[in-house]
Amino acid sequence: MGRISLQGMKFKSHIGVYTFEQQYGNNFEVDVIVQSDKISGMTDELANTIDYDKIYTVVKNVMNNRYHLIEHAGQELLELIRGQFDIDYLFVKITKLHPPLGGEVDKVSAELEWFKGKI
């Protein structure tokens, strides 16, 4: 069993509870880790592994949507990725960079995990 990790995917997205966040957007960073028996390195064929380009496309599409909460966007990612790929484990982290909290904060993140066999 192996893992593929996509780290530091950057997006300008309209996620937030404030009107100006919905209107102007914020900068986000997304990390995704998938684990599967298909990720083995035993062959050199893309068909025999998890195509991380397709995972990136799922993330990009979700980050183009509007949400109020980063954890809800993260749940959407969990559901879409686990529904499209043969995986045993999935980790998603969405980070809002410089959130508007009235003080200096570098980032705030929501992390979600899914394990095969767990609801």
C-alpha positions, 0 to 999 in steps of 0.5 A, a space after each residue: 500500500 502506498 500514499 500520494 500526497 498533493 500539498 500546497 495547491 493554491 486557489 482564490 476561492 469564495 469561502 467565508 461567512 462575511 459578505 466581502 469574502 463571498 464577493 472578493 474571495 480569499 486565498 486558500 491552500 489545500 492538501 490531500 493525501 490518499 492511500 491505496 493498494 493501487 499505489 505500489 510502483 510495481 508497474 510504470 502504467 498510469 492505469 495501475 495507480 491513482 492519477 493525482 491529476 484527476 484528484 487535482 481537478 476534483 479539488 479545483 472544481 470544489 474550490 471554484 464553488 462558494 461555501 460559508 465554511 472551510 470544513 464544509 468544502 473539505 467534506 465535499 472533497 472527501 465525498 467526491 474523492 472517495 467516490 471516484 477513486 479506489 482508496 483506503 484512506 483520505 486526508 483533506 486539509 483546507 487552509 485559509 491564508 490571512 483570515 479576516 479575524 481582526 488581528 494578525 493571523 497567518 492561517 486557519 485550517 480545517 482537517 478531515 479524514 476518512 478511513 475505508 470501512 468507517 462512516 
